[in-house]
Amino acid sequence: MEYSYPLRNDWTTEEIITVVTFYELIEKAYEEGVRRERLMDAYRAFKAIVPSKAEEKTLFSEFEDVSGYIGYRIVKAAKEGTDGEIIKGTLY
């Protein structure tokens, strides 16, 4: 990884760890796949920190700009998936 995750200065260390964990799972979904339940748990924790849909979209856009990974697609696939499913993203 040669980039910095989009974070906010007013987050606590614990909140930063939670958000970084979520970003890492998005990356993992693109690189090898991740279990839906694990991704949804991380997304719910992320939403506890970033409840605003507008802020979520901003962070996803910033994350995509630095990483090339599209968080929205992964979250959408997870929401539409079923437990036990492996969520795997494609950049195409």
Backbone bond lengths (Angstrom), bond angles and torsions (degrees), N, CA, C in turn:
res aa  C-N    CA-C-N  psi(-1)  N-CA   C-N-CA  omega(-1)  CA-C   N-CA-C  phi
1 M - - - 1.448 - - 1.527 108.37 -
2 E 1.287 115.93 125.34 1.458 121.84 -178.28 1.525 111.26 -118.93
3 Y 1.303 117.92 35.11 1.456 121.33 -178.56 1.517 110.17 -146.68
4 S 1.326 115.60 166.98 1.460 121.86 178.77 1.514 109.62 -105.81
5 Y 1.310 116.13 138.05 1.458 120.58 177.73 1.523 110.64 -70.03
6 P 1.331 117.21 144.95 1.466 119.26 174.18 1.528 110.22 -72.15
7 L 1.312 115.69 119.58 1.460 122.73 -179.02 1.523 108.62 -131.25
8 R 1.324 116.48 170.56 1.458 121.54 178.04 1.519 109.62 -119.22
9 N 1.328 115.80 141.80 1.469 121.54 -176.35 1.523 113.86 -65.42
10 D 1.323 117.42 -24.52 1.464 119.47 -176.97 1.536 113.18 -88.64
11 W 1.313 118.27 1.95 1.459 120.78 176.97 1.520 110.70 -78.29
12 T 1.325 115.50 146.88 1.458 120.76 174.59 1.534 108.86 -76.36
13 T 1.313 115.68 168.26 1.466 120.09 177.21 1.521 110.58 -58.68
14 E 1.315 116.65 -42.10 1.465 121.39 179.44 1.527 110.82 -62.38
15 E 1.323 116.91 -42.34 1.467 120.59 178.71 1.526 110.87 -65.05
16 I 1.319 117.21 -39.98 1.470 120.78 177.83 1.527 110.21 -61.81
17 I 1.313 116.98 -43.68 1.466 121.05 178.73 1.526 110.08 -60.99
18 T 1.320 117.31 -42.65 1.464 121.82 179.42 1.523 111.40 -62.07
19 V 1.329 116.87 -45.64 1.471 121.09 -178.79 1.528 110.48 -68.45
20 V 1.321 117.72 -41.47 1.465 120.80 178.68 1.526 110.23 -63.17
21 T 1.317 117.24 -40.00 1.467 120.88 176.72 1.522 110.36 -59.22
22 F 1.326 117.16 -42.71 1.461 121.27 177.72 1.528 110.84 -62.15
23 Y 1.328 117.33 -47.47 1.467 120.74 178.02 1.534 110.78 -58.55
24 E 1.318 116.70 -42.30 1.463 120.57 179.92 1.525 111.32 -62.12
25 L 1.323 117.31 -35.95 1.462 119.98 177.80 1.523 111.43 -70.02
26 I 1.319 117.64 -34.54 1.467 119.72 174.34 1.532 109.11 -61.58
27 E 1.321 116.30 -46.37 1.467 120.22 177.27 1.524 110.70 -58.19
28 K 1.320 115.77 -46.88 1.467 120.74 -178.65 1.528 111.09 -61.64
29 A 1.326 116.62 -37.08 1.468 120.05 178.66 1.528 110.29 -60.45
30 Y 1.307 117.09 -39.73 1.460 120.37 178.60 1.526 112.29 -73.86
31 E 1.303 116.95 -35.60 1.454 120.81 -173.19 1.530 113.91 -84.48
32 E 1.343 116.80 -36.21 1.462 118.04 -176.89 1.522 114.02 -146.92
33 G 1.306 117.85 -14.89 1.459 121.51 -177.92 1.517 110.89 102.20
34 V 1.330 115.48 151.74 1.462 120.99 -179.06 1.527 108.51 -145.46
35 R 1.324 116.20 146.65 1.471 120.35 -179.74 1.528 109.70 -65.51
36 R 1.299 114.68 138.11 1.458 122.01 -177.26 1.530 111.64 -55.30
37 E 1.340 117.86 -45.86 1.465 120.47 -176.47 1.527 111.22 -60.64
38 R 1.315 115.71 -41.55 1.473 120.01 -179.54 1.527 110.38 -64.40
39 L 1.317 115.65 -42.70 1.460 120.36 179.10 1.526 111.13 -65.46
40 M 1.328 117.81 -43.07 1.462 120.82 -179.64 1.532 111.20 -66.90
41 D 1.324 117.63 -36.78 1.469 120.01 175.80 1.529 110.21 -61.73
42 A 1.336 116.44 -44.24 1.466 120.96 179.56 1.527 110.43 -66.48
43 Y 1.327 116.98 -37.16 1.469 120.11 179.47 1.534 110.31 -66.74
44 R 1.326 117.15 -42.37 1.470 119.94 178.16 1.529 110.68 -61.64
45 A 1.327 117.28 -40.38 1.463 121.17 177.44 1.534 110.29 -65.17
46 F 1.319 116.82 -40.76 1.469 122.21 176.04 1.526 110.32 -60.58
47 K 1.326 117.23 -44.07 1.468 121.61 -178.58 1.525 111.84 -67.74
48 A 1.322 118.04 -25.54 1.468 120.31 175.52 1.526 109.97 -67.24
49 I 1.320 116.29 -27.89 1.462 121.65 179.36 1.528 110.70 -90.52
50 V 1.324 115.38 -35.86 1.474 121.88 -176.55 1.534 108.22 -123.02
51 P 1.341 117.58 74.85 1.464 119.31 -176.60 1.533 113.57 -72.55
52 S 1.309 117.67 -23.76 1.468 121.73 -177.54 1.524 110.84 -73.90
53 K 1.338 116.43 127.59 1.459 121.29 177.01 1.525 110.51 -63.08
54 A 1.334 116.88 -37.30 1.468 120.72 179.67 1.526 110.63 -64.10
55 E 1.331 117.09 -43.69 1.463 120.22 178.99 1.529 110.85 -67.36
56 E 1.332 116.44 -37.37 1.463 120.34 175.99 1.524 109.91 -59.07
57 K 1.318 116.87 -47.49 1.471 120.83 179.54 1.523 111.15 -61.46
58 T 1.329 116.71 -40.22 1.466 120.32 178.37 1.521 110.54 -62.70
59 L 1.328 117.23 -47.01 1.463 120.88 -179.96 1.528 111.49 -64.46
60 F 1.332 117.19 -41.08 1.467 120.28 177.33 1.523 110.63 -61.62
61 S 1.326 116.62 -40.78 1.461 120.79 179.12 1.528 110.66 -65.16
62 E 1.323 116.79 -44.39 1.468 120.82 178.01 1.528 110.53 -63.18
63 F 1.331 116.55 -40.83 1.462 121.14 178.73 1.524 110.45 -63.85
64 E 1.313 117.15 -43.73 1.466 120.98 178.08 1.529 110.95 -62.39
65 D 1.325 116.75 -41.20 1.466 120.92 179.91 1.527 112.05 -59.35
66 V 1.328 117.31 -40.44 1.463 119.60 -176.66 1.530 113.34 -88.26
67 S 1.330 117.45 -27.48 1.461 120.09 -172.81 1.530 114.04 -109.96
68 G 1.321 116.27 -28.31 1.458 120.00 -173.24 1.519 112.94 87.41
69 Y 1.326 117.98 -5.53 1.462 122.54 -179.69 1.524 109.97 -92.43
70 I 1.328 115.93 137.86 1.461 121.67 -175.48 1.529 109.20 -101.89
71 G 1.325 115.64 99.90 1.457 121.32 -177.06 1.514 113.47 -60.92
72 Y 1.334 116.88 -38.69 1.457 120.89 -178.32 1.525 111.08 -57.07
73 R 1.319 116.97 -44.31 1.478 120.36 -178.33 1.524 111.65 -61.50
74 I 1.328 116.13 -40.74 1.462 120.44 -178.55 1.524 110.51 -68.29
75 V 1.321 116.87 -44.06 1.466 120.45 179.23 1.529 109.87 -64.06
76 K 1.322 117.28 -42.11 1.469 121.15 179.09 1.528 110.32 -61.03
77 A 1.324 117.14 -44.90 1.465 121.16 178.67 1.526 110.60 -62.42
78 A 1.318 117.22 -39.80 1.462 120.73 179.56 1.523 111.23 -66.89
79 K 1.337 116.43 -42.21 1.464 120.01 179.13 1.523 111.67 -63.53
80 E 1.316 116.67 -35.02 1.468 121.32 -178.19 1.528 111.99 -86.05
81 G 1.332 117.54 -12.54 1.454 122.03 -176.68 1.518 113.05 -81.49
82 T 1.310 113.95 -176.16 1.461 120.94 178.43 1.523 109.16 -123.80
83 D 1.332 115.89 156.41 1.461 120.33 179.33 1.528 110.07 -56.77
84 G 1.319 115.23 141.41 1.456 121.24 -178.72 1.519 112.83 92.42
85 E 1.307 116.43 -16.35 1.461 121.49 -178.80 1.528 110.30 -75.06
86 I 1.317 115.26 146.32 1.459 121.61 173.76 1.523 107.20 -96.22
87 I 1.323 115.59 123.19 1.467 121.19 178.80 1.513 107.43 -91.03
88 K 1.317 115.74 124.05 1.449 121.48 -178.55 1.515 108.07 -132.58
89 G 1.321 116.41 125.43 1.452 121.18 -179.39 1.513 111.99 -93.06
90 T 1.313 114.15 159.61 1.444 121.92 174.22 1.513 108.36 -133.57
91 L 1.296 117.17 138.93 1.456 121.20 -177.51 1.526 112.21 -86.59
92 Y 1.310 117.80 2.04 1.465 120.87 -177.49 1.497 111.93 -100.97
